Amino acid sequence: MVFLLLIFILIIATFLGRELISRVPSQLHTPLMSATNAISGITVLGALVVLATSTDEPLVLGLSFVATVLATINTVGGYAVTDRMLGMFKKKEGKK
């Protein structure tokens, strides 16, 4: 029963997230991306906590390691893309 409830929450969150993201104006994409990167940073911290406090179960260790690696890649890549997008709005030196 708990598993079905979790699947239901996942499905509802997926549809709600799709609706919310599709209605974001283009001017807000960069701030939204920065907020999403911050959430990925929280995922990295959570995965590190699980990795540090987990027992010797190989499945838990493996999944938390994979979660740490993927969330780190997502966070670093997201901030790199955000920095590049913000760089497009900077004025070029030498031009007035």
The first five atom37 places (N, CA, C, CB, O) and aatype in JSON, in Angstrom:
{
  "aatype": [12, 19, 13, 10, 10, 10, 9, 13, 9, 10, 9, 9, 0, 16, 13, 10, 7, 1, 6, 10, 9, 15, 1, 19, 14, 15, 5, 10, 8, 16, 14, 10, 12, 15, 0, 16, 2, 0, 9, 15, 7, 9, 16, 19, 10, 7, 0, 10, 19, 19, 10, 0, 16, 15, 16, 3, 6, 14, 10, 19, 10, 7, 10, 15, 13, 19, 0, 16, 19, 10, 0, 16, 9, 2, 16, 19, 7, 7, 18, 0, 19, 16, 3, 1, 12, 10, 7, 12, 13, 11, 11, 11, 6, 7, 11, 11],
  "atom_mask": [
    [1, 1, 1, 1, 1],
    [1, 1, 1, 1, 1],
    [1, 1, 1, 1, 1],
    [1, 1, 1, 1, 1],
    [1, 1, 1, 1, 1],
    [1, 1, 1, 1, 1],
    [1, 1, 1, 1, 1],
    [1, 1, 1, 1, 1],
    [1, 1, 1, 1, 1],
    [1, 1, 1, 1, 1],
    [1, 1, 1, 1, 1],
    [1, 1, 1, 1, 1],
    [1, 1, 1, 1, 1],
    [1, 1, 1, 1, 1],
    [1, 1, 1, 1, 1],
    [1, 1, 1, 1, 1],
    [1, 1, 1, 0, 1],
    [1, 1, 1, 1, 1],
    [1, 1, 1, 1, 1],
    [1, 1, 1, 1, 1],
    [1, 1, 1, 1, 1],
    [1, 1, 1, 1, 1],
    [1, 1, 1, 1, 1],
    [1, 1, 1, 1, 1],
    [1, 1, 1, 1, 1],
    [1, 1, 1, 1, 1],
    [1, 1, 1, 1, 1],
    [1, 1, 1, 1, 1],
    [1, 1, 1, 1, 1],
    [1, 1, 1, 1, 1],
    [1, 1, 1, 1, 1],
    [1, 1, 1, 1, 1],
    [1, 1, 1, 1, 1],
    [1, 1, 1, 1, 1],
    [1, 1, 1, 1, 1],
    [1, 1, 1, 1, 1],
    [1, 1, 1, 1, 1],
    [1, 1, 1, 1, 1],
    [1, 1, 1, 1, 1],
    [1, 1, 1, 1, 1],
    [1, 1, 1, 0, 1],
    [1, 1, 1, 1, 1],
    [1, 1, 1, 1, 1],
    [1, 1, 1, 1, 1],
    [1, 1, 1, 1, 1],
    [1, 1, 1, 0, 1],
    [1, 1, 1, 1, 1],
    [1, 1, 1, 1, 1],
    [1, 1, 1, 1, 1],
    [1, 1, 1, 1, 1],
    [1, 1, 1, 1, 1],
    [1, 1, 1, 1, 1],
    [1, 1, 1, 1, 1],
    [1, 1, 1, 1, 1],
    [1, 1, 1, 1, 1],
    [1, 1, 1, 1, 1],
    [1, 1, 1, 1, 1],
    [1, 1, 1, 1, 1],
    [1, 1, 1, 1, 1],
    [1, 1, 1, 1, 1],
    [1, 1, 1, 1, 1],
    [1, 1, 1, 0, 1],
    [1, 1, 1, 1, 1],
    [1, 1, 1, 1, 1],
    [1, 1, 1, 1, 1],
    [1, 1, 1, 1, 1],
    [1, 1, 1, 1, 1],
    [1, 1, 1, 1, 1],
    [1, 1, 1, 1, 1],
    [1, 1, 1, 1, 1],
    [1, 1, 1, 1, 1],
    [1, 1, 1, 1, 1],
    [1, 1, 1, 1, 1],
    [1, 1, 1, 1, 1],
    [1, 1, 1, 1, 1],
    [1, 1, 1, 1, 1],
    [1, 1, 1, 0, 1],
    [1, 1, 1, 0, 1],
    [1, 1, 1, 1, 1],
    [1, 1, 1, 1, 1],
    [1, 1, 1, 1, 1],
    [1, 1, 1, 1, 1],
    [1, 1, 1, 1, 1],
    [1, 1, 1, 1, 1],
    [1, 1, 1, 1, 1],
    [1, 1, 1, 1, 1],
    [1, 1, 1, 0, 1],
    [1, 1, 1, 1, 1],
    [1, 1, 1, 1, 1],
    [1, 1, 1, 1, 1],
    [1, 1, 1, 1, 1],
    [1, 1, 1, 1, 1],
    [1, 1, 1, 1, 1],
    [1, 1, 1, 0, 1],
    [1, 1, 1, 1, 1],
    [1, 1, 1, 1, 1]
  ],
  "atom_positions": [
    [[0.82, -1.19, 0.0], [0.0, 0.0, 0.0], [0.87, 1.26, 0.0], [-0.94, 0.0, 1.21], [0.56, 2.23, -0.7]],
    [[1.95, 1.24, 0.78], [2.84, 2.4, 0.85], [3.51, 2.61, -0.51], [3.89, 2.22, 1.96], [3.7, 3.75, -0.95]],
    [[3.88, 1.52, -1.16], [4.52, 1.62, -2.47], [3.59, 2.29, -3.48], [4.94, 0.24, -2.97], [4.03, 3.14, -4.26]],
    [[2.31, 1.92, -3.47], [1.36, 2.54, -4.39], [1.18, 4.02, -4.11], [0.01, 1.84, -4.3], [1.03, 4.82, -5.03]],
    [[1.2, 4.39, -2.83], [1.1, 5.8, -2.47], [2.31, 6.58, -2.99], [0.99, 5.95, -0.95], [2.17, 7.7, -3.48]],
    [[3.49, 5.99, -2.87], [4.7, 6.65, -3.37], [4.67, 6.79, -4.89], [5.95, 5.88, -2.93], [5.08, 7.82, -5.43]],
    [[4.19, 5.78, -5.59], [4.06, 5.86, -7.04], [3.05, 6.94, -7.42], [3.63, 4.5, -7.62], [3.28, 7.69, -8.37]],
    [[1.94, 7.02, -6.69], [0.92, 8.04, -6.95], [1.51, 9.44, -6.76], [-0.29, 7.85, -6.02], [1.28, 10.33, -7.58]],
    [[2.28, 9.65, -5.7], [2.91, 10.95, -5.45], [3.9, 11.28, -6.56], [3.63, 10.95, -4.08], [3.98, 12.43, -6.99]],
    [[4.65, 10.29, -7.02], [5.6, 10.52, -8.11], [4.88, 10.95, -9.38], [6.43, 9.25, -8.38], [5.33, 11.87, -10.06]],
    [[3.78, 10.29, -9.71], [3.04, 10.62, -10.92], [2.45, 12.03, -10.82], [1.92, 9.59, -11.16], [2.54, 12.8, -11.77]],
    [[1.84, 12.36, -9.69], [1.26, 13.69, -9.5], [2.35, 14.77, -9.56], [0.51, 13.77, -8.14], [2.16, 15.81, -10.18]],
    [[3.5, 14.51, -8.93], [4.6, 15.49, -8.95], [5.14, 15.68, -10.36], [5.72, 15.04, -8.01], [5.52, 16.79, -10.74]],
    [[5.18, 14.61, -11.14], [5.64, 14.71, -12.52], [4.73, 15.59, -13.35], [5.74, 13.32, -13.15], [5.19, 16.48, -14.06]],
    [[3.42, 15.35, -13.26], [2.48, 16.16, -14.03], [2.47, 17.61, -13.55], [1.07, 15.58, -13.93], [2.42, 18.53, -14.37]],
    [[2.51, 17.82, -12.25], [2.51, 19.18, -11.71], [3.78, 19.92, -12.13], [2.39, 19.15, -10.18], [3.72, 21.09, -12.51]],
    [[4.93, 19.26, -12.05], [6.18, 19.88, -12.47], [6.18, 20.24, -13.94], [0.0, 0.0, 0.0], [6.66, 21.3, -14.33]],
    [[5.64, 19.36, -14.75], [5.55, 19.64, -16.2], [4.68, 20.87, -16.46], [4.98, 18.42, -16.96], [5.05, 21.73, -17.27]],
    [[3.56, 20.96, -15.8], [2.67, 22.11, -15.99], [3.32, 23.41, -15.51], [1.35, 21.88, -15.24], [3.22, 24.44, -16.18]],
    [[3.98, 23.35, -14.37], [4.6, 24.57, -13.85], [5.75, 25.04, -14.72], [5.1, 24.33, -12.44], [5.85, 26.24, -15.0]],
    [[6.61, 24.14, -15.15], [7.76, 24.51, -15.96], [7.33, 25.02, -17.32], [8.72, 23.32, -16.12], [7.95, 25.95, -17.86]],
    [[6.28, 24.45, -17.9], [5.86, 24.89, -19.23], [5.26, 26.3, -19.22], [4.84, 23.91, -19.8], [5.17, 26.93, -20.27]],
    [[4.87, 26.8, -18.07], [4.28, 28.14, -17.98], [5.25, 29.21, -17.51], [3.1, 28.1, -17.07], [4.83, 30.34, -17.25]],
    [[6.52, 28.88, -17.38], [7.51, 29.85, -16.94], [7.9, 30.74, -18.13], [8.77, 29.14, -16.34], [8.26, 30.21, -19.18]],
    [[7.84, 32.06, -17.98], [8.28, 32.94, -19.08], [9.78, 32.81, -19.33], [7.91, 34.4, -18.77], [10.54, 32.43, -18.43]],
    [[10.2, 33.13, -20.53], [11.61, 32.94, -20.9], [12.55, 33.81, -20.06], [11.81, 33.24, -22.38], [13.72, 33.46, -19.91]],
    [[12.07, 34.93, -19.53], [12.92, 35.81, -18.71], [13.28, 35.16, -17.37], [12.22, 37.15, -18.47], [14.26, 35.55, -16.74]],
    [[12.52, 34.19, -16.95], [12.76, 33.58, -15.65], [13.49, 32.24, -15.72], [11.46, 33.38, -14.94], [13.68, 31.59, -14.69]],
    [[13.9, 31.82, -16.9], [14.56, 30.52, -17.01], [15.89, 30.48, -16.27], [14.78, 30.18, -18.46], [16.19, 29.48, -15.63]],
    [[16.7, 31.55, -16.35], [17.99, 31.55, -15.67], [17.84, 31.51, -14.16], [18.79, 32.77, -16.08], [18.52, 30.7, -13.52]],
    [[16.98, 32.33, -13.54], [16.8, 32.19, -12.09], [16.23, 30.84, -11.69], [15.9, 33.29, -11.57], [16.57, 30.3, -10.63]],
    [[15.35, 30.3, -12.52], [14.79, 28.99, -12.21], [15.86, 27.92, -12.28], [13.64, 28.65, -13.17], [15.87, 26.99, -11.47]],
    [[16.77, 28.05, -13.24], [17.84, 27.08, -13.36], [18.78, 27.17, -12.15], [18.63, 27.31, -14.67], [19.26, 26.14, -11.66]],
    [[19.04, 28.37, -11.68], [19.89, 28.53, -10.5], [19.24, 27.91, -9.26], [20.18, 30.02, -10.25], [19.92, 27.28, -8.45]],
    [[17.94, 28.08, -9.12], [17.24, 27.46, -7.99], [17.27, 25.95, -8.09], [15.79, 27.95, -7.92], [17.43, 25.26, -7.08]],
    [[17.12, 25.43, -9.29], [17.18, 23.99, -9.49], [18.57, 23.45, -9.17], [16.79, 23.62, -10.93], [18.7, 22.36, -8.62]],
    [[19.6, 24.21, -9.51], [20.96, 23.79, -9.17], [21.17, 23.77, -7.66], [21.99, 24.71, -9.83], [21.88, 22.9, -7.14]],
    [[20.57, 24.71, -6.97], [20.68, 24.71, -5.5], [20.0, 23.48, -4.92], [20.05, 25.99, -4.91], [20.49, 22.9, -3.95]],
    [[18.88, 23.07, -5.49], [18.2, 21.87, -5.03], [19.07, 20.64, -5.3], [16.83, 21.72, -5.72], [19.11, 19.72, -4.48]],
    [[19.77, 20.62, -6.43], [20.69, 19.51, -6.71], [21.83, 19.49, -5.7], [21.24, 19.62, -8.14], [22.33, 18.42, -5.34]],
    [[22.24, 20.67, -5.25], [23.26, 20.72, -4.2], [22.76, 20.09, -2.91], [0.0, 0.0, 0.0], [23.53, 19.43, -2.2]],
    [[21.49, 20.29, -2.6], [20.91, 19.65, -1.42], [20.87, 18.14, -1.62], [19.49, 20.2, -1.14], [21.07, 17.39, -0.66]],
    [[20.63, 17.7, -2.84], [20.64, 16.26, -3.14], [22.04, 15.68, -2.91], [20.19, 16.01, -4.59], [22.18, 14.57, -2.4]],
    [[23.06, 16.44, -3.28], [24.43, 15.99, -3.05], [24.67, 15.81, -1.55], [25.46, 16.99, -3.64], [25.23, 14.8, -1.12]],
    [[24.25, 16.79, -0.76], [24.44, 16.68, 0.69], [23.69, 15.49, 1.27], [23.98, 17.97, 1.38], [24.22, 14.77, 2.11]],
    [[22.46, 15.29, 0.83], [21.68, 14.15, 1.33], [22.32, 12.83, 0.96], [0.0, 0.0, 0.0], [22.38, 11.92, 1.79]],
    [[22.81, 12.72, -0.26], [23.46, 11.47, -0.69], [24.75, 11.24, 0.09], [23.75, 11.5, -2.2], [25.09, 10.1, 0.41]],
    [[25.48, 12.32, 0.39], [26.7, 12.17, 1.2], [26.38, 11.74, 2.62], [27.49, 13.48, 1.22], [27.12, 10.94, 3.2]],
    [[25.3, 12.26, 3.18], [24.9, 11.85, 4.54], [24.54, 10.37, 4.55], [23.71, 12.7, 5.04], [24.94, 9.63, 5.45]],
    [[23.77, 9.94, 3.55], [23.41, 8.51, 3.47], [24.66, 7.67, 3.27], [22.41, 8.26, 2.32], [24.79, 6.6, 3.86]],
    [[25.57, 8.13, 2.45], [26.81, 7.4, 2.2], [27.64, 7.28, 3.47], [27.62, 8.08, 1.1], [28.24, 6.23, 3.72]],
    [[27.67, 8.34, 4.28], [28.49, 8.33, 5.49], [27.85, 7.52, 6.62], [28.73, 9.75, 5.97], [28.56, 6.91, 7.42]],
    [[26.52, 7.51, 6.69], [25.86, 6.85, 7.82], [25.27, 5.49, 7.48], [24.77, 7.73, 8.34], [24.66, 4.86, 8.33]],
    [[25.45, 5.04, 6.25], [24.84, 3.76, 5.87], [25.62, 2.59, 6.46], [24.77, 3.64, 4.34], [26.78, 2.71, 6.84]],
    [[24.93, 1.49, 6.51], [25.57, 0.27, 6.99], [26.45, -0.31, 5.9], [24.51, -0.76, 7.45], [26.75, 0.36, 4.91]],
    [[26.84, -1.52, 6.08], [27.71, -2.14, 5.08], [26.94, -2.82, 3.97], [28.62, -3.15, 5.75], [27.45, -3.73, 3.32]],
    [[25.71, -2.4, 3.74], [24.93, -2.98, 2.65], [25.45, -2.45, 1.32], [23.42, -2.66, 2.82], [25.48, -1.24, 1.1]],
    [[25.86, -3.34, 0.43], [26.44, -2.88, -0.84], [25.45, -2.13, -1.72], [26.99, -4.06, -1.61], [25.84, -1.2, -2.43]],
    [[24.17, -2.51, -1.68], [23.19, -1.82, -2.51], [23.02, -0.37, -2.08], [21.85, -2.55, -2.45], [22.97, 0.53, -2.92]],
    [[22.93, -0.14, -0.77], [22.78, 1.23, -0.26], [24.03, 2.05, -0.57], [22.52, 1.21, 1.26], [23.92, 3.2, -0.99]],
    [[25.19, 1.46, -0.36], [26.43, 2.18, -0.67], [26.54, 2.51, -2.16], [27.64, 1.34, -0.23], [26.93, 3.62, -2.52]],
    [[26.19, 1.56, -3.0], [26.27, 1.79, -4.44], [25.29, 2.85, -4.92], [0.0, 0.0, 0.0], [25.66, 3.74, -5.69]],
    [[24.04, 2.77, -4.45], [23.04, 3.75, -4.87], [23.38, 5.14, -4.36], [21.66, 3.34, -4.39], [23.2, 6.12, -5.08]],
    [[23.85, 5.25, -3.12], [24.19, 6.58, -2.61], [25.42, 7.14, -3.32], [24.43, 6.53, -1.1], [25.52, 8.35, -3.51]],
    [[26.36, 6.29, -3.7], [27.52, 6.76, -4.45], [27.09, 7.26, -5.83], [28.56, 5.64, -4.59], [27.53, 8.32, -6.27]],
    [[26.25, 6.49, -6.51], [25.76, 6.9, -7.83], [24.97, 8.2, -7.72], [24.88, 5.79, -8.46], [25.12, 9.09, -8.56]],
    [[24.13, 8.32, -6.67], [23.35, 9.56, -6.48], [24.28, 10.74, -6.24], [22.38, 9.41, -5.3], [24.03, 11.83, -6.75]],
    [[25.34, 10.54, -5.48], [26.3, 11.61, -5.22], [26.98, 12.06, -6.51], [27.34, 11.15, -4.2], [27.1, 13.26, -6.77]],
    [[27.42, 11.12, -7.3], [28.12, 11.44, -8.55], [27.19, 12.16, -9.53], [28.69, 10.16, -9.19], [27.55, 13.19, -10.1]],
    [[25.98, 11.62, -9.73], [25.06, 12.22, -10.7], [24.59, 13.6, -10.25], [23.86, 11.31, -10.91], [24.48, 14.52, -11.07]],
    [[24.3, 13.77, -8.97], [23.86, 15.08, -8.48], [25.0, 16.1, -8.57], [23.35, 14.98, -7.03], [24.75, 17.27, -8.84]],
    [[26.22, 15.66, -8.35], [27.37, 16.57, -8.46], [27.55, 17.01, -9.92], [28.65, 15.89, -7.95], [27.79, 18.19, -10.19]],
    [[27.45, 16.07, -10.84], [27.55, 16.42, -12.26], [26.45, 17.39, -12.65], [27.48, 15.14, -13.15], [26.7, 18.36, -13.37]],
    [[25.23, 17.13, -12.18], [24.1, 18.01, -12.49], [24.31, 19.41, -11.92], [22.79, 17.41, -11.96], [24.03, 20.4, -12.59]],
    [[24.8, 19.5, -10.7], [25.02, 20.8, -10.06], [26.1, 21.59, -10.77], [25.38, 20.61, -8.59], [25.9, 22.76, -11.1]],
    [[27.24, 20.98, -10.99], [28.36, 21.68, -11.64], [28.0, 22.07, -13.07], [29.62, 20.79, -11.63], [28.27, 23.2, -13.49]],
    [[27.4, 21.16, -13.81], [27.01, 21.48, -15.18], [25.95, 22.57, -15.24], [0.0, 0.0, 0.0], [25.99, 23.42, -16.13]],
    [[25.01, 22.53, -14.31], [23.97, 23.56, -14.29], [24.53, 24.94, -14.0], [0.0, 0.0, 0.0], [24.13, 25.92, -14.63]],
    [[25.45, 25.01, -13.05], [26.06, 26.31, -12.76], [26.93, 26.79, -13.91], [26.88, 26.22, -11.48], [27.02, 27.99, -14.16]],
    [[27.58, 25.87, -14.61], [28.38, 26.27, -15.78], [27.48, 26.83, -16.88], [29.19, 25.07, -16.31], [27.82, 27.84, -17.51]],
    [[26.35, 26.19, -17.11], [25.42, 26.69, -18.14], [24.84, 28.04, -17.71], [24.28, 25.67, -18.38], [24.72, 28.95, -18.54]],
    [[24.48, 28.18, -16.43], [23.95, 29.45, -15.94], [24.98, 30.56, -16.09], [23.52, 29.33, -14.47], [24.64, 31.67, -16.51]],
    [[26.24, 30.27, -15.75], [27.3, 31.27, -15.89], [27.48, 31.67, -17.35], [28.63, 30.73, -15.32], [27.67, 32.85, -17.66]],
    [[27.42, 30.7, -18.23], [27.57, 31.01, -19.66], [26.4, 31.85, -20.16], [27.67, 29.71, -20.48], [26.59, 32.77, -20.96]],
    [[25.18, 31.54, -19.7], [24.02, 32.32, -20.12], [24.11, 33.75, -19.6], [22.72, 31.66, -19.64], [23.8, 34.7, -20.32]],
    [[24.53, 33.91, -18.36], [24.66, 35.26, -17.81], [25.78, 36.02, -18.49], [24.92, 35.19, -16.3], [25.72, 37.25, -18.59]],
    [[26.81, 35.31, -18.97], [27.89, 35.96, -19.71], [27.44, 36.56, -21.02], [0.0, 0.0, 0.0], [28.06, 37.49, -21.53]],
    [[26.37, 36.03, -21.58], [25.85, 36.6, -22.83], [25.26, 37.98, -22.62], [24.81, 35.68, -23.43], [25.14, 38.75, -23.58]],
    [[24.87, 38.32, -21.41], [24.26, 39.61, -21.14], [25.26, 40.68, -20.69], [23.19, 39.45, -20.09], [24.89, 41.84, -20.53]],
    [[26.51, 40.29, -20.49], [27.54, 41.27, -20.11], [27.93, 42.09, -21.31], [28.78, 40.57, -19.5], [27.94, 41.6, -22.44]],
    [[28.25, 43.35, -21.06], [28.69, 44.23, -22.14], [30.11, 43.89, -22.52], [28.59, 45.71, -21.74], [30.94, 43.6, -21.66]],
    [[30.37, 43.91, -23.8], [31.72, 43.63, -24.31], [32.61, 44.84, -24.01], [31.69, 43.32, -25.84], [32.18, 45.98, -24.13]],
    [[33.85, 44.57, -23.62], [34.8, 45.65, -23.38], [35.23, 46.23, -24.71], [36.02, 45.16, -22.56], [35.46, 45.49, -25.67]],
    [[35.35, 47.53, -24.77], [35.78, 48.2, -25.99], [34.63, 48.72, -26.82], [0.0, 0.0, 0.0], [34.83, 49.61, -27.65]],
    [[33.43, 48.19, -26.63], [32.26, 48.67, -27.36], [31.43, 49.55, -26.46], [31.41, 47.49, -27.91], [31.28, 49.27, -25.27]],
    [[30.9, 50.61, -27.03], [30.02, 51.49, -26.25], [28.68, 51.59, -26.88], [30.63, 52.88, -26.11], [27.8, 52.29, -26.37]]
  ]
}
